[in-house]
């Protein structure tokens, strides 16, 4: 993705499960849909009162002693009743219980989807959003949408879903990628990181990403880079870290001084004025969402209550306290080991690092011929996600194939799939089974495969020799 690897986060970007829920209600045909229609589908049953579902409510009611069932809920938008979403987080002991999207503010999930490139213009689901949808169990989300709230919990992420979000977030936001290295290599074991510590790490990560990018920003990205630099300077000022942002100050525009009203100026002069309280609003909005999402992905955990009390344990999962996990440390070590200069890490080493970090058991029965392995996963991916008519982006097919392979213990990288398809294209080796359009780059190539593709690859000695040589 040839863009500044930075995305401005908002304070409600907490639980990744809301993005899964959003993807589940979008049209697979990529039709444009009105905001209200999407929000309506999203609201029920996810934001229905949990008390409307007896089995779910029975499993969590002890955690909400103030809620009385004999009080009829006339308007759930005004009544302080736990939603199905909150009950699912509690019932399944999700690692964090913090969330900032509710029934009345469910439109925020749609805003979030747009901001992270899962929803595009006209509220059409994007290629990346479709890929997330294809990772979901259609049978379960179908049952959930019709009122069976026990059928699916969007807040529980499968291994493939974790790998998807890790890849996608690292692609659109280099800050998260940089944070994982800092968290995995730093000495954060003795005491949990509080929000202030987390904010300083996030600020350093953002500054690192921008400093590394500032001399090679594409013309179309200059405005975005300036926006990111201005935000970084603001956060650095909030955290008394302006010295570390000095190199970026030229990339930002100096803010106009705030106008002080005569009455306030007079009161200050007489000693009766109050000093404005220094806030860390911008720092918090860029820090907490990233750290909370890393909790969902298993890279951070929240220290449990020491006495093991159920209520205290529940409260501990609502605090802004974080500790890096072994997954985080293994990931950081793998990135340092496998990262290469001038080779995009996500394309060349993501699967290898992910298998190492999550300690995915390696598949025992892997065919010796690497070409057969690639062809098998590519065809499986294509069968599952291809469009009914027309060509398909290789980027999506390759990513689905890589995620599937990695979750099964096979390190199949995006670049390896790209090289495999490029060999077939340049040599016109499968003229009846593989068709190509657009460019030759991984994120530009479109493909169309026909039944028999896998068998044709396996029977071609030329493809095997070329892939082995590459």
N, C-alpha and C positions, 0 to 999 in steps of 0.2 A: 504494500500500500504506500504509494508515493505521496505522503502527506506528513505534516508535523505530527509525530506520534504523541498526541496529547488530546484529551477530552475533558472539558469542564464538567465536573461532577456537581450534583445538587444534593441537598441534605436528605432527600427521601430515597436516594439510591442505596438502600440497605440490603434487603433480602432479594437474592437473585431469583427466588421462586416466583416473584411477581412477573418477571420477564417470561418465565415458562408459562404462567397463566395467560399472559397477553398473547403469546404465540399460539396458544391452544384455541383462542377464539377468533383468530384471523382467518381470512378466506384463503384456502390453498390455491384457488384459481387466480389469486392476486388481483381480485376486483377492488375497486375503490369503494370504501365504506365510510359512511358518516360517523363522526366522533361519537354521537349519542348511541348509535347502534353497537359500536364496539364496547363502550362503557356499560351499556345495559347487559351485554353478554358476560362481561367481566364481573359485574357486581353479584350475580347469583350463580352458584351458591357461595362463592368465596367470601362475600361480605354480608351474607345473611346472618341473623342472630344464631349463635351456636345453640341456644336453647330450643331452636326449632328442630333440632336433630337429636332425639333422645339418646341414641347410643353414643354419639360423639360427646354430648353434654355430660352423660354419666361418667365418662372416663376422665373428665377434667373439672367437674364442678367443685371438687374440694379445693382447687386453686383459686376459685372465685367465690368466697363465702358470702360476699355482700350482695350477690345477685339472687333475687327471689323469683322462683318460678310462678308464684301465685300472682305476680304483677304482669298483666298482659302488656306486651310490647306493641304499642300502637304505631310508633314511628321510630324505626331503628336508627334513623339518622340523628335523632335527638336523644335517644336512650343510651345510657352507658352500659351496654350489654356486650360481652365478648363476641366477636365475629367468628365465623368458621375459620378464617385465616389464623386468628390468634389462638383458637382452640387447637388447630392442627400443629402449630409451632410448639405448644405446650405438651400436647398428648404424645408426640413422637420425639420428645426430648431433643429438639433441634439445638445446635450449639450456641445460638444467640436468639433471644426473644425480642430484640429491638426491631420495630418496624414503624414506618412513617406514612404508609398509605392506608387509608380507611375507606369505608363505603362512600362518604361524602366527597372524599378527595381521590377517588379511583381514577379520575382523569390523569392523575400524575403518572400512572403506569404507562399510559399512552405517550406522554411527554418523554418519559424515560426511554421507551422503545425507540422514539425518533432520535433522541440524543446519542444513542449508542448504535445507530445504523441497523436496527432490526425492523424498523418501520420507515417507509419512504414517502414520497409525495403521493398525495391522494389517499393516504392511509393504506397503501398497498404494502404487503409484507415484502421485505427485501430478500435477495438470494440467501443472505446469512440468516435472516429470520426464518426462512423456509427450512434451512438446514437444522436449526434448533427444533422446529416443529417435527421434522422427520426423526429426530432422536426420541420423541415422546411416544408413549404407548397409546395409540388411537383408541383402543378398546377401553382403557382406563379413563382417559380424559372424556370419552363419550359418556361413560357411566357417571362420572363426576358432574358433567354439565347437566345431566337430567336429575340430579339431586342425591346421588349416592356419594356422600362425602367421605365414605370409608374406602372408596375405590382408588383414590389418588391423592397424594399430598405433594403439591408443587414445590414445597420447601425442602423436600428430601431429594438430594441430587445423586443421580447414579454416577458411576465412574466416568462413563462417556460424556455425561452432561458436565461434570467437573472439568474434564479435559477440554470440552468445547468452550466453556466460559473462560478458562485459563488462556487458551489460544486467542480467542476473540478480544478479550480485555487487554492482553499484552500487545495485540496488533494495533488497537485503536488508542491505547494509553500506555506510553512508555514509562510513565510514573510508576505504575503497578509493577512492571518488569524490574525497574530499578529498586523499588521498595523491597521486593522479594530477595534481591541480592544483599541489601543492607540488613534485613531482618535475619536472613539465614547465616550471615557471616559475623554479625555483631554478637556481643556478650550480653544477651538478654535473658539469661536463664535464672539468675538469682531473684530478680524482682520483676513483676509484671509491668508492662509499659502502660503508663497513664496517658490520658488524652494529650497532655502537653508534650510528653516525650514522642508520642506518635506524630503530632503535628510537626515537630522539628525534623523528624525523619522524612516526612512527606515533603516538606519544604526543600530539604536537601536533594531529594529524588527529583523533584520538579526542576530545580535549578540545574541539576546535572544533565537532565534531558535537554533543556533549552540551550545550555552552553555548548553542548555537543552538536546542536543543530544550527546554531545562529549564523554560521558562515556558509551554509549550503541550503538555505530555505528557498524552495521554488517560488517564482514570482506570484503564483496563484495563492500561496500560503502565507505571504508576508503579513496580511492583516491578522490572520489567525495567530501567527507567531507573536505579533505585537500585543494582542489581547492576552495571550498566555504569559508573556513577559511582564505585562502590567499587573496581572493577578499575582504572579510570583513575587514581584516587588512589594505588593500590598501585604501578602502573607508574611514575607520576611520582616516587614516593618512591624506587623502585629506581634511577631515572635522575637523582636530585637535581634534579627539576623541580617540586617541590611548590609553588613560587611561582606557576607557570603554572596549577596546579590549584586555586588558592585559591578561586576563585568557585564551584567545585563541592563544596567540602568540606562545605557545609551539606546537600548532597543525599546524603551518605554517612553511615554510622553508624560512630562511633568504635570501633575494635577494642579488645577487652580486652587489657591487657598480658600478654605471655607469662609463664607461671609459671616461675620459676627454681628448680631443685631446690637444696636446702640444700648438697649436696656441691659443685655447680657454683659456688654463691655463695661457699662457703668457699675453693674453689680460686682463684677470681678475686681474693678479698681477699688471699690469700697471694702473689699474683703468678704463680701457676702455671697459671691458666686460659687457655684459648685464646679469642681473639676470634672471634665468629661471622663467617664469610665472607659478604660481601654478594653476593647473587645477583641476576640479572636474568631469572629464570625466567619470570615473567609477561610481561615486556616481550618476551622472545624468542618466546614462544608466540603473541603477537599480531602480531609483526612479521614473522618469517621466512616463515610461510605466506602472508601477503599479498604479500610481495615475490616469493616463488617463483611464485605464481600469475600475477603481473604479468609475470614472465619468460616463462611459457607463452603469454601473450596478446600478447607482442611489445612491451610498454611498457618493459621493462627488459632489459638484456643483461648477460652476465658477461664481464669483460675476458679475452680469450684470452691464451695464453702468448706471451711476446715472442719466444722463439726458434723458435716454430712446431713444437716437438717434439710428437709425437702423444701421448705419455704425459703431458706437461705440460699439453697442451691438455685432455686428459681430466680431469686433476686440477683445472684452473681451473674446470670446470663443476660442481665439487662444493664450491666455496668460497662463503662468505657475502659476496660482493662484487657490487655492482650499479652499473650505469650507465644512466641514462635514455636511451632511443632517440629518434630523430626522430619516431617514431609518438607517443610520449609528449608531446613538445613541441608537435606539431601538434594533438593532442587538447586540451591545456590552452589553447592559443590559440583553438581553435574553441569550447570551452565558454565562455570569457570573452566571445567575440563574440556567441554565440547565446543565452546564458542570459537568461531574462526573470524579473522579479520576479513572484511569486505564480503562476508557470506551471511545473508540474513539468517539469524538463529532459528526463527520460527519455521523456515523452510528446510533448513539443513539438519537441525539437531533437536527439534521439539519432542518428537516421539521418544527418542533415546533418553532424554532428560526426564520426561514424564514417567517412563517405565521405571527408571532409577528412583525417582522421588517417591512415587506411590508404591514402590516395591511390588509391581505387578509380576505375577508368576509367569515366567517365559513359557511359551507354547512348546511342548515337547516334540510334536509331530510336524515340524516345519519342513516342507520339501527342500531338498538340496538346491534345486534350480530356483534361483532368485526371481527369474522372469515369471515363472509359474505363480509364485507368491504374489507378485505385483498384479499380474493379470487377474488373479482370483479376487483380490480385494477391490480392484478397480471395477470389475464387472458386477460384483455384489453391490457396490456403492451406486453404480449407474442404474442397476435394476430398481433400486429402492427410491432414488431421488430424481430420476430423469423426468423431463417434461414429456407430455403426450405427443407434442408436435414441436419440431425444431431442434436446434442444437442446445447443448447445456454447457455452462461455464466449467472449464476444467478445474478451476479453483475450488468449486463446491464439491465436485466428484472426488478430487484428491483429498480434501479435508475430511470428508465423510469416511473415505477409505483409510486414511491415517488414524482417525479416532477409533474406528472399528478394530484396526490391526493392533494399535497400542493397548486397547482395553483387553485384548486377548494375548498380550505379551509378545507381539511382533513389532519390532522397531522399523516401521515403514515411513520414510520421510517424504514430505511434499516435493522436494527437489528430485527425489528418486522417481516419483511418479511422473513428474514433468519430463524428466530425461527419457523415460520409457516411452511416453506418448510422442515426444519429439522425434525419437528414432523412427517410430512407425510412420509419422507424417513425412519426414524428409525423404525416407526411402520408398514411400507409397507401398508399404509392405502388406497392407490389408485393404486393398481397394474396394472390396465388397462388404467389409465389416467395420471399418473405421473411417469417419468423415470429419473434416476439420474446417474451421472458418476463423476469421479474425486473425490476430497476431500470433507470434510464436512464444510470447512470455506466458508464464504460469497464470497470471491474473488477467490475461487477455485472450487466451485461447478458448475456443468453443469446440465441443466434440459431439458427435452422434455415433453411437455404437449399435451394431445389429446382433441379434442372437447368433451364437456360434463364435463370437469374438474370442472368448477365453480358449476355446478349443483350437482356433486358428493360431493363436499365440503359442500355445503349447506345441503345435506341430511345426512351427517355424524355427529352424536352426539359426537363421540369420539374425532374428531378434535376440535370441539368447546370447549369441556371440557379441552383438553390439552392446547389449546391456551389461554383460560381463566386462567388456572393455571399458565402459564408462564408469 
